[in-house]
Amino acid sequence: MSKVGKALGLPIVNARAAGIDIGARIQVAAVPPELSADPVRTFGSFTADIEAMANWLVSVGITTVAMESTGVYWVPVYEILEEHGLTVLLANARDCKAVPGRKSDVNDAQ
């Protein structure tokens, strides 16, 4: 059987979703490559940086964000993203570590 024209990987459930890996010093955000020429970006952890990230996400048409974070670093990001009208989901980093092949913040965000 030919698999021509069939997409590989998991089916897309939400084409307007982004992933963010939250850290103490940086946030790595990834959007679908169809939405941006630069689909993975790194932002600092200051309020202005988080605001810039939220503005970028909204500007490319993101409506939902899934975040992975350890500690309490997710709290200001969550609040700012919600203020910008995004639906925010928080994933427990402990549960995400079991996923094979994850070796960097960029991979985690994607």
Backbone atoms as SQL, in Angstrom:
CREATE TABLE atoms (id INTEGER PRIMARY KEY, chain TEXT, resi INTEGER, resn TEXT, atom TEXT, x REAL, y REAL, z REAL);
INSERT INTO atoms VALUES
  (1, 'A', 1, 'MET', 'N', 0.844, -1.191, 0.000),
  (2, 'A', 1, 'MET', 'CA', 0.000, 0.000, 0.000),
  (3, 'A', 1, 'MET', 'C', 0.881, 1.242, 0.000),
  (4, 'A', 2, 'SER', 'N', 0.484, 2.212, -0.725),
  (5, 'A', 2, 'SER', 'CA', 1.240, 3.451, -0.826),
  (6, 'A', 2, 'SER', 'C', 0.769, 4.428, 0.254),
  (7, 'A', 3, 'LYS', 'N', 1.728, 5.134, 0.817),
  (8, 'A', 3, 'LYS', 'CA', 1.406, 6.122, 1.845),
  (9, 'A', 3, 'LYS', 'C', 1.590, 7.531, 1.311),
  (10, 'A', 4, 'VAL', 'N', 1.520, 7.697, 0.007),
  (11, 'A', 4, 'VAL', 'CA', 1.690, 9.001, -0.611),
  (12, 'A', 4, 'VAL', 'C', 0.569, 9.925, -0.152),
  (13, 'A', 5, 'GLY', 'N', 0.953, 11.125, 0.274),
  (14, 'A', 5, 'GLY', 'CA', -0.024, 12.115, 0.673),
  (15, 'A', 5, 'GLY', 'C', -0.513, 11.999, 2.100),
  (16, 'A', 6, 'LYS', 'N', -0.085, 10.993, 2.834),
  (17, 'A', 6, 'LYS', 'CA', -0.513, 10.842, 4.222),
  (18, 'A', 6, 'LYS', 'C', 0.490, 11.507, 5.152),
  (19, 'A', 7, 'ALA', 'N', -0.016, 12.225, 6.128),
  (20, 'A', 7, 'ALA', 'CA', 0.850, 12.893, 7.095),
  (21, 'A', 7, 'ALA', 'C', 1.412, 11.870, 8.081),
  (22, 'A', 8, 'LEU', 'N', 2.655, 12.102, 8.478),
  (23, 'A', 8, 'LEU', 'CA', 3.283, 11.249, 9.477),
  (24, 'A', 8, 'LEU', 'C', 3.090, 11.860, 10.854),
  (25, 'A', 9, 'GLY', 'N', 3.104, 11.045, 11.874),
  (26, 'A', 9, 'GLY', 'CA', 2.992, 11.544, 13.236),
  (27, 'A', 9, 'GLY', 'C', 1.565, 11.543, 13.736),
  (28, 'A', 10, 'LEU', 'N', 1.378, 12.244, 14.842),
  (29, 'A', 10, 'LEU', 'CA', 0.066, 12.309, 15.475),
  (30, 'A', 10, 'LEU', 'C', -0.858, 13.253, 14.713),
  (31, 'A', 11, 'PRO', 'N', -2.145, 13.016, 14.777),
  (32, 'A', 11, 'PRO', 'CA', -3.070, 13.940, 14.110),
  (33, 'A', 11, 'PRO', 'C', -3.088, 15.285, 14.835),
  (34, 'A', 12, 'ILE', 'N', -3.310, 16.333, 14.094),
  (35, 'A', 12, 'ILE', 'CA', -3.377, 17.669, 14.670),
  (36, 'A', 12, 'ILE', 'C', -4.756, 17.855, 15.289),
  (37, 'A', 13, 'VAL', 'N', -4.769, 18.166, 16.569),
  (38, 'A', 13, 'VAL', 'CA', -6.023, 18.370, 17.285),
  (39, 'A', 13, 'VAL', 'C', -6.375, 19.855, 17.306),
  (40, 'A', 14, 'ASN', 'N', -5.369, 20.706, 17.474),
  (41, 'A', 14, 'ASN', 'CA', -5.584, 22.150, 17.526),
  (42, 'A', 14, 'ASN', 'C', -4.473, 22.819, 16.717),
  (43, 'A', 15, 'ALA', 'N', -4.790, 23.305, 15.535),
  (44, 'A', 15, 'ALA', 'CA', -3.802, 23.914, 14.644),
  (45, 'A', 15, 'ALA', 'C', -3.358, 25.291, 15.121),
  (46, 'A', 16, 'ARG', 'N', -4.018, 25.822, 16.121),
  (47, 'A', 16, 'ARG', 'CA', -3.671, 27.152, 16.656),
  (48, 'A', 16, 'ARG', 'C', -3.123, 27.053, 18.078),
  (49, 'A', 17, 'ALA', 'N', -2.422, 25.954, 18.356),
  (50, 'A', 17, 'ALA', 'CA', -1.838, 25.746, 19.685),
  (51, 'A', 17, 'ALA', 'C', -0.326, 25.932, 19.637),
  (52, 'A', 18, 'ALA', 'N', 0.229, 26.395, 20.744),
  (53, 'A', 18, 'ALA', 'CA', 1.670, 26.562, 20.897),
  (54, 'A', 18, 'ALA', 'C', 2.123, 25.794, 22.130),
  (55, 'A', 19, 'GLY', 'N', 3.410, 25.505, 22.187),
  (56, 'A', 19, 'GLY', 'CA', 4.004, 24.875, 23.354),
  (57, 'A', 19, 'GLY', 'C', 5.073, 25.784, 23.928),
  (58, 'A', 20, 'ILE', 'N', 5.162, 25.839, 25.249),
  (59, 'A', 20, 'ILE', 'CA', 6.181, 26.656, 25.912),
  (60, 'A', 20, 'ILE', 'C', 6.857, 25.821, 26.977),
  (61, 'A', 21, 'ASP', 'N', 8.193, 25.843, 26.961),
  (62, 'A', 21, 'ASP', 'CA', 8.976, 25.241, 28.035),
  (63, 'A', 21, 'ASP', 'C', 9.405, 26.392, 28.938),
  (64, 'A', 22, 'ILE', 'N', 8.961, 26.374, 30.182),
  (65, 'A', 22, 'ILE', 'CA', 9.215, 27.455, 31.132),
  (66, 'A', 22, 'ILE', 'C', 10.451, 27.138, 31.958),
  (67, 'A', 23, 'GLY', 'N', 11.349, 28.095, 32.049),
  (68, 'A', 23, 'GLY', 'CA', 12.534, 27.945, 32.886),
  (69, 'A', 23, 'GLY', 'C', 12.708, 29.138, 33.795),
  (70, 'A', 24, 'ALA', 'N', 13.717, 29.105, 34.630),
  (71, 'A', 24, 'ALA', 'CA', 13.971, 30.197, 35.563),
  (72, 'A', 24, 'ALA', 'C', 14.444, 31.456, 34.827),
  (73, 'A', 25, 'ARG', 'N', 15.217, 31.281, 33.757),
  (74, 'A', 25, 'ARG', 'CA', 15.793, 32.426, 33.046),
  (75, 'A', 25, 'ARG', 'C', 15.228, 32.646, 31.651),
  (76, 'A', 26, 'ILE', 'N', 14.730, 31.573, 31.025),
  (77, 'A', 26, 'ILE', 'CA', 14.209, 31.707, 29.662),
  (78, 'A', 26, 'ILE', 'C', 12.924, 30.915, 29.492),
  (79, 'A', 27, 'GLN', 'N', 12.149, 31.331, 28.508),
  (80, 'A', 27, 'GLN', 'CA', 10.961, 30.626, 28.054),
  (81, 'A', 27, 'GLN', 'C', 11.203, 30.314, 26.578),
  (82, 'A', 28, 'VAL', 'N', 10.999, 29.070, 26.167),
  (83, 'A', 28, 'VAL', 'CA', 11.124, 28.699, 24.760),
  (84, 'A', 28, 'VAL', 'C', 9.726, 28.385, 24.257),
  (85, 'A', 29, 'ALA', 'N', 9.281, 29.149, 23.253),
  (86, 'A', 29, 'ALA', 'CA', 7.939, 28.979, 22.700),
  (87, 'A', 29, 'ALA', 'C', 8.032, 28.435, 21.282),
  (88, 'A', 30, 'ALA', 'N', 7.156, 27.494, 20.957),
  (89, 'A', 30, 'ALA', 'CA', 7.106, 26.911, 19.618),
  (90, 'A', 30, 'ALA', 'C', 5.676, 26.958, 19.095),
  (91, 'A', 31, 'VAL', 'N', 5.546, 27.418, 17.855),
  (92, 'A', 31, 'VAL', 'CA', 4.255, 27.449, 17.181),
  (93, 'A', 31, 'VAL', 'C', 4.343, 26.561, 15.945),
  (94, 'A', 32, 'PRO', 'N', 3.213, 26.182, 15.354),
  (95, 'A', 32, 'PRO', 'CA', 3.279, 25.389, 14.126),
  (96, 'A', 32, 'PRO', 'C', 4.073, 26.143, 13.047),
  (97, 'A', 33, 'PRO', 'N', 4.929, 25.449, 12.304),
  (98, 'A', 33, 'PRO', 'CA', 5.776, 26.120, 11.314),
  (99, 'A', 33, 'PRO', 'C', 4.985, 26.838, 10.215),
  (100, 'A', 34, 'GLU', 'N', 3.733, 26.455, 10.011),
  (101, 'A', 34, 'GLU', 'CA', 2.916, 27.127, 9.007),
  (102, 'A', 34, 'GLU', 'C', 2.539, 28.550, 9.424),
  (103, 'A', 35, 'LEU', 'N', 2.649, 28.855, 10.709),
  (104, 'A', 35, 'LEU', 'CA', 2.202, 30.154, 11.213),
  (105, 'A', 35, 'LEU', 'C', 3.300, 31.205, 11.294),
  (106, 'A', 36, 'SER', 'N', 4.570, 30.783, 11.229),
  (107, 'A', 36, 'SER', 'CA', 5.662, 31.738, 11.400),
  (108, 'A', 36, 'SER', 'C', 6.917, 31.260, 10.681),
  (109, 'A', 37, 'ALA', 'N', 7.646, 32.212, 10.107),
  (110, 'A', 37, 'ALA', 'CA', 8.922, 31.884, 9.474),
  (111, 'A', 37, 'ALA', 'C', 9.950, 31.464, 10.517),
  (112, 'A', 38, 'ASP', 'N', 9.765, 31.927, 11.741),
  (113, 'A', 38, 'ASP', 'CA', 10.645, 31.593, 12.865),
  (114, 'A', 38, 'ASP', 'C', 9.777, 30.947, 13.948),
  (115, 'A', 39, 'PRO', 'N', 9.449, 29.642, 13.818),
  (116, 'A', 39, 'PRO', 'CA', 8.440, 29.039, 14.690),
  (117, 'A', 39, 'PRO', 'C', 8.889, 28.729, 16.108),
  (118, 'A', 40, 'VAL', 'N', 10.183, 28.800, 16.400),
  (119, 'A', 40, 'VAL', 'CA', 10.670, 28.568, 17.769),
  (120, 'A', 40, 'VAL', 'C', 11.437, 29.804, 18.200),
  (121, 'A', 41, 'ARG', 'N', 10.992, 30.406, 19.286),
  (122, 'A', 41, 'ARG', 'CA', 11.653, 31.622, 19.788),
  (123, 'A', 41, 'ARG', 'C', 11.914, 31.493, 21.279),
  (124, 'A', 42, 'THR', 'N', 12.976, 32.155, 21.706),
  (125, 'A', 42, 'THR', 'CA', 13.363, 32.168, 23.118),
  (126, 'A', 42, 'THR', 'C', 13.128, 33.568, 23.681),
  (127, 'A', 43, 'PHE', 'N', 12.537, 33.619, 24.854),
  (128, 'A', 43, 'PHE', 'CA', 12.239, 34.886, 25.517),
  (129, 'A', 43, 'PHE', 'C', 12.808, 34.849, 26.928),
  (130, 'A', 44, 'GLY', 'N', 13.128, 36.024, 27.462),
  (131, 'A', 44, 'GLY', 'CA', 13.615, 36.123, 28.828),
  (132, 'A', 44, 'GLY', 'C', 12.482, 35.943, 29.819),
  (133, 'A', 45, 'SER', 'N', 12.810, 36.094, 31.093),
  (134, 'A', 45, 'SER', 'CA', 11.808, 35.853, 32.134),
  (135, 'A', 45, 'SER', 'C', 11.279, 37.129, 32.784),
  (136, 'A', 46, 'PHE', 'N', 11.714, 38.288, 32.299),
  (137, 'A', 46, 'PHE', 'CA', 11.180, 39.536, 32.833),
  (138, 'A', 46, 'PHE', 'C', 9.798, 39.799, 32.253),
  (139, 'A', 47, 'THR', 'N', 9.026, 40.618, 32.925),
  (140, 'A', 47, 'THR', 'CA', 7.661, 40.898, 32.502),
  (141, 'A', 47, 'THR', 'C', 7.602, 41.380, 31.057),
  (142, 'A', 48, 'ALA', 'N', 8.499, 42.267, 30.673),
  (143, 'A', 48, 'ALA', 'CA', 8.506, 42.780, 29.291),
  (144, 'A', 48, 'ALA', 'C', 8.749, 41.655, 28.286),
  (145, 'A', 49, 'ASP', 'N', 9.599, 40.690, 28.648),
  (146, 'A', 49, 'ASP', 'CA', 9.868, 39.557, 27.768),
  (147, 'A', 49, 'ASP', 'C', 8.629, 38.670, 27.621),
  (148, 'A', 50, 'ILE', 'N', 7.943, 38.439, 28.722),
  (149, 'A', 50, 'ILE', 'CA', 6.741, 37.600, 28.695),
  (150, 'A', 50, 'ILE', 'C', 5.632, 38.291, 27.908),
  (151, 'A', 51, 'GLU', 'N', 5.526, 39.613, 28.070),
  (152, 'A', 51, 'GLU', 'CA', 4.559, 40.385, 27.281),
  (153, 'A', 51, 'GLU', 'C', 4.879, 40.279, 25.792),
  (154, 'A', 52, 'ALA', 'N', 6.175, 40.350, 25.430),
  (155, 'A', 52, 'ALA', 'CA', 6.585, 40.227, 24.026),
  (156, 'A', 52, 'ALA', 'C', 6.219, 38.848, 23.485),
  (157, 'A', 53, 'MET', 'N', 6.399, 37.817, 24.308),
  (158, 'A', 53, 'MET', 'CA', 6.046, 36.466, 23.897),
  (159, 'A', 53, 'MET', 'C', 4.532, 36.365, 23.668),
  (160, 'A', 54, 'ALA', 'N', 3.754, 36.892, 24.586),
  (161, 'A', 54, 'ALA', 'CA', 2.295, 36.848, 24.454),
  (162, 'A', 54, 'ALA', 'C', 1.845, 37.593, 23.198),
  (163, 'A', 55, 'ASN', 'N', 2.430, 38.749, 22.949),
  (164, 'A', 55, 'ASN', 'CA', 2.074, 39.526, 21.757),
  (165, 'A', 55, 'ASN', 'C', 2.423, 38.763, 20.482),
  (166, 'A', 56, 'TRP', 'N', 3.584, 38.094, 20.459),
  (167, 'A', 56, 'TRP', 'CA', 3.981, 37.301, 19.296),
  (168, 'A', 56, 'TRP', 'C', 2.999, 36.156, 19.071),
  (169, 'A', 57, 'LEU', 'N', 2.658, 35.441, 20.137),
  (170, 'A', 57, 'LEU', 'CA', 1.727, 34.316, 20.020),
  (171, 'A', 57, 'LEU', 'C', 0.387, 34.770, 19.449),
  (172, 'A', 58, 'VAL', 'N', -0.135, 35.861, 19.962),
  (173, 'A', 58, 'VAL', 'CA', -1.418, 36.382, 19.477),
  (174, 'A', 58, 'VAL', 'C', -1.284, 36.835, 18.018),
  (175, 'A', 59, 'SER', 'N', -0.151, 37.467, 17.674),
  (176, 'A', 59, 'SER', 'CA', 0.028, 37.996, 16.313),
  (177, 'A', 59, 'SER', 'C', 0.085, 36.905, 15.249),
  (178, 'A', 60, 'VAL', 'N', 0.529, 35.692, 15.617),
  (179, 'A', 60, 'VAL', 'CA', 0.572, 34.601, 14.634),
  (180, 'A', 60, 'VAL', 'C', -0.700, 33.750, 14.662),
  (181, 'A', 61, 'GLY', 'N', -1.661, 34.105, 15.520),
  (182, 'A', 61, 'GLY', 'CA', -2.950, 33.435, 15.525),
  (183, 'A', 61, 'GLY', 'C', -3.113, 32.305, 16.522),
  (184, 'A', 62, 'ILE', 'N', -2.229, 32.240, 17.510),
  (185, 'A', 62, 'ILE', 'CA', -2.331, 31.198, 18.539),
  (186, 'A', 62, 'ILE', 'C', -3.525, 31.501, 19.441),
  (187, 'A', 63, 'THR', 'N', -4.271, 30.440, 19.807),
  (188, 'A', 63, 'THR', 'CA', -5.407, 30.593, 20.715),
  (189, 'A', 63, 'THR', 'C', -5.235, 29.783, 22.000),
  (190, 'A', 64, 'THR', 'N', -4.403, 28.735, 21.944),
  (191, 'A', 64, 'THR', 'CA', -4.199, 27.838, 23.081),
  (192, 'A', 64, 'THR', 'C', -2.707, 27.616, 23.287),
  (193, 'A', 65, 'VAL', 'N', -2.290, 27.588, 24.542),
  (194, 'A', 65, 'VAL', 'CA', -0.884, 27.361, 24.871),
  (195, 'A', 65, 'VAL', 'C', -0.793, 26.248, 25.905),
  (196, 'A', 66, 'ALA', 'N', 0.101, 25.298, 25.651),
  (197, 'A', 66, 'ALA', 'CA', 0.416, 24.256, 26.627),
  (198, 'A', 66, 'ALA', 'C', 1.804, 24.557, 27.168),
  (199, 'A', 67, 'MET', 'N', 1.932, 24.599, 28.499),
  (200, 'A', 67, 'MET', 'CA', 3.208, 24.933, 29.125),
  (201, 'A', 67, 'MET', 'C', 3.708, 23.777, 29.966),
  (202, 'A', 68, 'GLU', 'N', 5.034, 23.638, 29.996),
  (203, 'A', 68, 'GLU', 'CA', 5.686, 22.689, 30.899),
  (204, 'A', 68, 'GLU', 'C', 6.600, 23.510, 31.794),
  (205, 'A', 69, 'SER', 'N', 6.506, 23.298, 33.088),
  (206, 'A', 69, 'SER', 'CA', 7.315, 24.084, 34.019),
  (207, 'A', 69, 'SER', 'C', 7.632, 23.293, 35.275),
  (208, 'A', 70, 'THR', 'N', 8.794, 23.594, 35.814),
  (209, 'A', 70, 'THR', 'CA', 9.136, 23.103, 37.149),
  (210, 'A', 70, 'THR', 'C', 9.040, 24.294, 38.094),
  (211, 'A', 71, 'GLY', 'N', 8.792, 24.049, 39.339),
  (212, 'A', 71, 'GLY', 'CA', 8.719, 25.135, 40.308),
  (213, 'A', 71, 'GLY', 'C', 7.534, 26.048, 40.064),
  (214, 'A', 72, 'VAL', 'N', 7.699, 27.321, 40.429),
  (215, 'A', 72, 'VAL', 'CA', 6.619, 28.300, 40.317),
  (216, 'A', 72, 'VAL', 'C', 6.853, 29.297, 39.186),
  (217, 'A', 73, 'TYR', 'N', 7.804, 29.006, 38.297),
  (218, 'A', 73, 'TYR', 'CA', 8.144, 29.938, 37.223),
  (219, 'A', 73, 'TYR', 'C', 6.989, 30.157, 36.248),
  (220, 'A', 74, 'TRP', 'N', 6.033, 29.254, 36.236),
  (221, 'A', 74, 'TRP', 'CA', 4.916, 29.337, 35.298),
  (222, 'A', 74, 'TRP', 'C', 3.885, 30.383, 35.681),
  (223, 'A', 75, 'VAL', 'N', 3.837, 30.789, 36.948),
  (224, 'A', 75, 'VAL', 'CA', 2.748, 31.643, 37.433),
  (225, 'A', 75, 'VAL', 'C', 2.644, 32.969, 36.672),
  (226, 'A', 76, 'PRO', 'N', 3.722, 33.783, 36.566),
  (227, 'A', 76, 'PRO', 'CA', 3.551, 35.047, 35.830),
  (228, 'A', 76, 'PRO', 'C', 3.273, 34.832, 34.341),
  (229, 'A', 77, 'VAL', 'N', 3.850, 33.799, 33.752),
  (230, 'A', 77, 'VAL', 'CA', 3.600, 33.500, 32.342),
  (231, 'A', 77, 'VAL', 'C', 2.122, 33.166, 32.145),
  (232, 'A', 78, 'TYR', 'N', 1.597, 32.312, 32.993),
  (233, 'A', 78, 'TYR', 'CA', 0.188, 31.915, 32.934),
  (234, 'A', 78, 'TYR', 'C', -0.711, 33.150, 33.000),
  (235, 'A', 79, 'GLU', 'N', -0.455, 34.011, 33.967),
  (236, 'A', 79, 'GLU', 'CA', -1.299, 35.188, 34.161),
  (237, 'A', 79, 'GLU', 'C', -1.251, 36.132, 32.965),
  (238, 'A', 80, 'ILE', 'N', -0.065, 36.380, 32.440),
  (239, 'A', 80, 'ILE', 'CA', 0.079, 37.304, 31.309),
  (240, 'A', 80, 'ILE', 'C', -0.559, 36.720, 30.049),
  (241, 'A', 81, 'LEU', 'N', -0.358, 35.432, 29.801),
  (242, 'A', 81, 'LEU', 'CA', -0.962, 34.816, 28.624),
  (243, 'A', 81, 'LEU', 'C', -2.486, 34.855, 28.703),
  (244, 'A', 82, 'GLU', 'N', -3.039, 34.593, 29.878),
  (245, 'A', 82, 'GLU', 'CA', -4.493, 34.674, 30.050),
  (246, 'A', 82, 'GLU', 'C', -4.999, 36.092, 29.826),
  (247, 'A', 83, 'GLU', 'N', -4.237, 37.102, 30.297),
  (248, 'A', 83, 'GLU', 'CA', -4.628, 38.498, 30.092),
  (249, 'A', 83, 'GLU', 'C', -4.702, 38.843, 28.607),
  (250, 'A', 84, 'HIS', 'N', -3.932, 38.142, 27.784),
  (251, 'A', 84, 'HIS', 'CA', -3.932, 38.367, 26.337),
  (252, 'A', 84, 'HIS', 'C', -4.993, 37.528, 25.622),
  (253, 'A', 85, 'GLY', 'N', -5.845, 36.847, 26.384),
  (254, 'A', 85, 'GLY', 'CA', -6.957, 36.104, 25.811),
  (255, 'A', 85, 'GLY', 'C', -6.640, 34.688, 25.365),
  (256, 'A', 86, 'LEU', 'N', -5.493, 34.165, 25.759),
  (257, 'A', 86, 'LEU', 'CA', -5.112, 32.808, 25.376),
  (258, 'A', 86, 'LEU', 'C', -5.635, 31.799, 26.390),
  (259, 'A', 87, 'THR', 'N', -5.987, 30.611, 25.917),
  (260, 'A', 87, 'THR', 'CA', -6.339, 29.503, 26.797),
  (261, 'A', 87, 'THR', 'C', -5.024, 28.824, 27.167),
  (262, 'A', 88, 'VAL', 'N', -4.754, 28.705, 28.458),
  (263, 'A', 88, 'VAL', 'CA', -3.462, 28.191, 28.912),
  (264, 'A', 88, 'VAL', 'C', -3.648, 26.878, 29.663),
  (265, 'A', 89, 'LEU', 'N', -2.856, 25.878, 29.281),
  (266, 'A', 89, 'LEU', 'CA', -2.862, 24.573, 29.933),
  (267, 'A', 89, 'LEU', 'C', -1.480, 24.332, 30.518),
  (268, 'A', 90, 'LEU', 'N', -1.425, 23.849, 31.747),
  (269, 'A', 90, 'LEU', 'CA', -0.158, 23.599, 32.419),
  (270, 'A', 90, 'LEU', 'C', 0.073, 22.103, 32.546),
  (271, 'A', 91, 'ALA', 'N', 1.227, 21.645, 32.074),
  (272, 'A', 91, 'ALA', 'CA', 1.592, 20.233, 32.169),
  (273, 'A', 91, 'ALA', 'C', 2.622, 20.057, 33.274),
  (274, 'A', 92, 'ASN', 'N', 2.490, 18.990, 34.038),
  (275, 'A', 92, 'ASN', 'CA', 3.453, 18.677, 35.087),
  (276, 'A', 92, 'ASN', 'C', 4.747, 18.206, 34.433),
  (277, 'A', 93, 'ALA', 'N', 5.854, 18.887, 34.716),
  (278, 'A', 93, 'ALA', 'CA', 7.149, 18.548, 34.115),
  (279, 'A', 93, 'ALA', 'C', 7.564, 17.119, 34.446),
  (280, 'A', 94, 'ARG', 'N', 7.182, 16.630, 35.599),
  (281, 'A', 94, 'ARG', 'CA', 7.522, 15.262, 35.987),
  (282, 'A', 94, 'ARG', 'C', 6.892, 14.247, 35.029),
  (283, 'A', 95, 'ASP', 'N', 5.673, 14.520, 34.599),
  (284, 'A', 95, 'ASP', 'CA', 4.996, 13.628, 33.656),
  (285, 'A', 95, 'ASP', 'C', 5.598, 13.718, 32.260),
  (286, 'A', 96, 'CYS', 'N', 6.107, 14.892, 31.895),
  (287, 'A', 96, 'CYS', 'CA', 6.673, 15.089, 30.557),
  (288, 'A', 96, 'CYS', 'C', 8.068, 14.486, 30.413),
  (289, 'A', 97, 'LYS', 'N', 8.810, 14.326, 31.501),
  (290, 'A', 97, 'LYS', 'CA', 10.160, 13.782, 31.430),
  (291, 'A', 97, 'LYS', 'C', 10.190, 12.350, 30.914),
  (292, 'A', 98, 'ALA', 'N', 9.098, 11.637, 31.048),
  (293, 'A', 98, 'ALA', 'CA', 9.049, 10.248, 30.606),
  (294, 'A', 98, 'ALA', 'C', 8.956, 10.122, 29.086),
  (295, 'A', 99, 'VAL', 'N', 8.726, 11.245, 28.389),
  (296, 'A', 99, 'VAL', 'CA', 8.586, 11.207, 26.939),
  (297, 'A', 99, 'VAL', 'C', 9.971, 11.020, 26.318),
  (298, 'A', 100, 'PRO', 'N', 10.160, 9.969, 25.503),
  (299, 'A', 100, 'PRO', 'CA', 11.473, 9.707, 24.928),
  (300, 'A', 100, 'PRO', 'C', 11.868, 10.751, 23.885),
  (301, 'A', 101, 'GLY', 'N', 13.184, 10.981, 23.774),
  (302, 'A', 101, 'GLY', 'CA', 13.709, 11.871, 22.750),
  (303, 'A', 101, 'GLY', 'C', 13.810, 13.331, 23.134),
  (304, 'A', 102, 'ARG', 'N', 13.379, 13.703, 24.298),
  (305, 'A', 102, 'ARG', 'CA', 13.442, 15.103, 24.726),
  (306, 'A', 102, 'ARG', 'C', 14.809, 15.370, 25.334),
  (307, 'A', 103, 'LYS', 'N', 15.570, 16.281, 24.726),
  (308, 'A', 103, 'LYS', 'CA', 16.897, 16.542, 25.231),
  (309, 'A', 103, 'LYS', 'C', 17.210, 18.026, 25.392),
  (310, 'A', 104, 'SER', 'N', 16.258, 18.907, 25.033),
  (311, 'A', 104, 'SER', 'CA', 16.519, 20.333, 25.132),
  (312, 'A', 104, 'SER', 'C', 15.229, 21.085, 25.362),
  (313, 'A', 105, 'ASP', 'N', 15.366, 22.365, 25.754),
  (314, 'A', 105, 'ASP', 'CA', 14.193, 23.223, 25.936),
  (315, 'A', 105, 'ASP', 'C', 13.429, 23.402, 24.624),
  (316, 'A', 106, 'VAL', 'N', 14.173, 23.485, 23.515),
  (317, 'A', 106, 'VAL', 'CA', 13.531, 23.649, 22.207),
  (318, 'A', 106, 'VAL', 'C', 12.694, 22.418, 21.888),
  (319, 'A', 107, 'ASN', 'N', 13.248, 21.231, 22.087),
  (320, 'A', 107, 'ASN', 'CA', 12.491, 20.001, 21.831),
  (321, 'A', 107, 'ASN', 'C', 11.277, 19.910, 22.739),
  (322, 'A', 108, 'ASP', 'N', 11.437, 20.293, 24.003),
  (323, 'A', 108, 'ASP', 'CA', 10.307, 20.265, 24.925),
  (324, 'A', 108, 'ASP', 'C', 9.180, 21.185, 24.442),
  (325, 'A', 109, 'ALA', 'N', 9.531, 22.397, 23.994),
  (326, 'A', 109, 'ALA', 'CA', 8.524, 23.340, 23.518),
  (327, 'A', 109, 'ALA', 'C', 7.817, 22.812, 22.274),
  (328, 'A', 110, 'GLN', 'N', 8.580, 22.222, 21.378),
  (329, 'A', 110, 'GLN', 'CA', 7.974, 21.685, 20.149),
  (330, 'A', 110, 'GLN', 'C', 7.095, 20.503, 20.452);
